[in-house]
Amino acid sequence: MADENLNLNELNGGAEADPAAAAPAAPPVNARELEAVYDIPVQVSAVLGRASMQVSQLLKLGRGAVVELDRKVGEAIDIYVNNRLVARGEVVIVEDRLGVTMTEIIKMDRS
């Protein structure tokens, strides 16, 4: 399965995109046709990074322990919907909570 990364500007038809050159893949869908899927729950996960360790190491962790992740500061995080990678983004602070801004949509080839 190959994946193709798209910038949000390309997805939104930014200045670089030529609307005449892009042929629609499917007929336009209006909001009324999508109402049937609005109430379907999905699980959204934002993965900051991953770490592997043995159970013995995990059990030794205590309050204040630091687990080193496989990502660097400032590197994009992965955004999953129902365990499928759909986007990459950045962590943001909204009032006193953490949030995620999507910076890149991941297009999966469904062959």
N, C-alpha and C positions, 0 to 999 in steps of 0.2 A: 504494500500500500504506500504510495508516494504522497507526500504532503507538500502543499504549495503555500508559502507565507504571503499574506497580503497586508499592506499597510492600510490603516483605516482611511487614509485619503483616497487610496485606490478603490476601496469598497464603496465609499461615499461619492465616487465620481469626481475626485479632486481635479484641480486645474490640469494635471498631466493626462487625465483620461480623455479619450475622444469618444463621446457618446454615440456618434454615428458609426464608429468602428465596432462597437460592442453589440453583438446580437443577443437578445434575451434568450436564456436557456429554457425558460418556462414562461407560460402566460402570466401576466401580472395577477397578483392575488390581492384582493381588497380585505380590509379589516373584518368585514362581516363573514367572509369565508374562513377566517382563522379563529373565530369565536369558539369553535369546538375544542381547540387545544389550549385556550387561555387558562383553564383550571387544572391542567395536568401538572402535578408537582415534579420538580426536578431537583437534583442535588448539585449544588455548585461548590467547588473546592478551589481554593487558591493555595498552591503549594510553594512555600518559600524555599524549600530545599529538602534533601534527603540525607540520611545517615544510616550506616550499617554498623551493628555491634552485636556482640554475643550477649546472651541472656545474662550471664554473670556480670558483664559490664553494666547492663541496664539496671540490674538489681543494686549495684553499688552507687547509682546516682542518688543524690540527695538534694535538698532544697538549695538553690543557688548554683547547682551544677550547670555547666555549659556544654552543649552538644554541638560539635562542629558540623555544619551542613556543607553540601557539595556546591554551594553557590557563593559568589562573591558579592560584596556590598554593591548595590546599584544594578546588579544583573536582573534581567526580567524574570518574573515569576510565571509559573504555568497556571492556567485557569482551566479547570475541568468541569464539564457538565455531564452528569451521570457517568463518571469515570472515563470520559472521552475528552482528549485535549482539544479545546476549541479556540483558545486565545492565549496571548502572553500579555503581561501588564506590569504595572508598577504599584508599589504600596503607597498609599496616601493616608493622611490623617484628616478625618472629617469630624470637627468639634473635638470630642474626647474619645473617638473610636477609630479603629483602623478600617481602611477601605482599599479597594483595588480599582485602578484605572486601566481599562484595556487599551493597549497601544498597538496590538497586532492581532488580526484574526487568522486562525490556522484553517486553511481549506483542505479537507481530506478528499482524496480521489476515491469515489465509491465504485470502483470497477469490480 
